[in-house]
Amino acid sequence: MEKLTNKEEEIMQALWKAESAFVKDLLPYFTNPPLHYNTVSTIIRNLEEKGYVHHRSFGNTHEYFPLISKEEYQNQFVINKLVGDYFDNSYKNLVSYFAQNDKVSADELREILRMIEQNE
């Protein structure tokens, strides 16, 4: 799978929230700036061609649903790219960055440590 464009990611965010939707049902997710029906329709068809979305037909209309979960996409493109590009492929460096810049508290770090220990 290939990385999505910013607009494609926005459409996927809306579709992940909705779980399945017709194009008209996605329009309220885009208010600033609003997206035109045809724009959303074109982008969602591109997402279908890329293998991210599929549809169920109801006459001439289509109800779209994601084929990849938000977590799968995050793991493949967002988290791994962030850690690789900015933290030398080190999750330790990522956590250290947040701790050193007061983005995470000691209590939150202890909670993260508890979660890690429970998964071992």
LOKEVEX-551902 format. One record per residue (C-alpha): z, y negated, x; residue number from 1; residue in one letter. Coordinates in Angstrom, 2 decimals. Example, Ala and Ser with C-alpha at 12.3 -4.5 7.8 and 13.67 -1.06 7.14 Angstrom:
<recs>
7.80_4.50_12.30_1_A .
7.14_1.06_13.67_2_S .
</recs>
This chain:
<recs>
0.00_0.00_0.00_1_M .
-0.69_-3.50_1.11_2_E .
1.61_-6.51_1.04_3_K .
1.18_-8.67_-2.04_4_L .
0.33_-12.36_-2.15_5_T .
3.01_-14.78_-3.34_6_N .
1.47_-15.01_-6.84_7_K .
1.17_-11.23_-7.06_8_E .
4.83_-10.91_-6.09_9_E .
5.75_-13.43_-8.82_10_E .
3.86_-11.37_-11.40_11_I .
5.54_-8.19_-10.17_12_M .
8.97_-9.85_-10.37_13_Q .
8.29_-10.65_-14.03_14_A .
6.97_-7.16_-14.72_15_L .
9.98_-5.53_-13.04_16_W .
12.25_-7.59_-15.29_17_K .
10.23_-6.81_-18.42_18_A .
9.69_-3.14_-17.40_19_E .
6.44_-3.14_-19.40_20_S .
4.57_-6.01_-21.01_21_A .
1.35_-7.38_-22.39_22_F .
-0.09_-10.34_-20.47_23_V .
1.08_-12.75_-23.20_24_K .
4.64_-11.43_-22.80_25_D .
4.64_-12.41_-19.12_26_L .
3.65_-16.04_-19.67_27_L .
7.20_-17.30_-20.45_28_P .
8.27_-16.22_-16.95_29_Y .
5.99_-18.88_-15.46_30_F .
7.00_-22.34_-16.60_31_T .
7.10_-24.40_-13.41_32_N .
4.18_-24.60_-13.02_33_P .
2.94_-22.69_-16.07_34_P .
0.28_-20.07_-15.45_35_L .
-2.73_-19.73_-17.73_36_H .
-3.26_-16.45_-19.59_37_Y .
-6.51_-15.77_-17.71_38_N .
-4.80_-16.30_-14.35_39_T .
-2.04_-13.79_-15.16_40_V .
-4.61_-11.36_-16.56_41_S .
-6.74_-11.54_-13.40_42_T .
-3.77_-11.12_-11.09_43_I .
-2.39_-8.16_-13.03_44_I .
-5.78_-6.43_-12.96_45_R .
-5.82_-6.97_-9.16_46_N .
-2.36_-5.41_-9.00_47_L .
-3.70_-2.44_-10.94_48_E .
-6.58_-2.05_-8.48_49_E .
-4.09_-2.13_-5.60_50_K .
-2.03_0.65_-7.21_51_G .
1.06_-1.37_-8.10_52_Y .
0.52_-1.45_-11.87_53_V .
-0.97_0.75_-14.57_54_H .
-1.55_0.23_-18.27_55_H .
-1.48_1.87_-21.68_56_R .
-4.34_0.89_-23.98_57_S .
-3.79_-0.28_-27.53_58_F .
-7.26_-1.01_-28.84_59_G .
-8.57_-3.94_-26.81_60_N .
-5.17_-4.86_-25.38_61_T .
-3.25_-3.37_-22.49_62_H .
0.45_-2.95_-21.94_63_E .
1.14_-3.03_-18.20_64_Y .
3.96_-1.33_-16.33_65_F .
4.88_-1.12_-12.63_66_P .
4.08_2.02_-10.65_67_L .
6.35_1.02_-7.77_68_I .
9.97_0.00_-8.15_69_S .
11.32_-3.30_-6.90_70_K .
13.51_-1.40_-4.44_71_E .
10.55_0.54_-3.01_72_E .
8.62_-2.68_-2.49_73_Y .
11.63_-4.44_-0.93_74_Q .
12.19_-1.56_1.47_75_N .
8.57_-1.32_2.52_76_Q .
7.62_-4.98_2.80_77_F .
10.52_-7.38_2.48_78_V .
13.55_-5.94_4.25_79_I .
11.70_-4.05_6.99_80_N .
9.46_-7.05_7.74_81_K .
12.42_-9.44_7.81_82_L .
14.45_-7.21_10.13_83_V .
11.43_-6.43_12.31_84_G .
10.06_-9.95_12.60_85_D .
13.29_-11.91_12.94_86_Y .
16.03_-9.52_14.08_87_F .
14.36_-7.22_16.64_88_D .
14.46_-4.26_14.21_89_N .
18.26_-4.43_14.27_90_S .
20.29_-4.49_11.06_91_Y .
23.29_-5.28_13.25_92_K .
21.55_-8.49_14.34_93_N .
20.83_-9.30_10.69_94_L .
24.45_-8.88_9.63_95_V .
25.64_-10.77_12.72_96_S .
23.36_-13.66_11.83_97_Y .
24.89_-13.95_8.37_98_F .
28.43_-13.62_9.72_99_A .
27.90_-16.24_12.45_100_Q .
26.36_-18.71_10.03_101_N .
29.11_-18.38_7.42_102_D .
26.74_-16.74_4.93_103_K .
29.02_-13.73_4.48_104_V .
32.82_-13.67_4.39_105_S .
35.15_-11.25_6.17_106_A .
35.99_-9.70_2.78_107_D .
32.31_-9.15_2.08_108_E .
31.86_-7.56_5.51_109_L .
34.79_-5.23_4.84_110_R .
33.19_-4.29_1.51_111_E .
29.88_-3.59_3.24_112_I .
31.71_-1.44_5.79_113_L .
33.41_0.51_2.98_114_R .
30.02_1.11_1.35_115_M .
28.56_2.37_4.63_116_I .
31.50_4.69_5.23_117_E .
31.22_6.13_1.70_118_Q .
27.55_6.98_2.27_119_N .
28.19_8.92_5.49_120_E .
</recs>
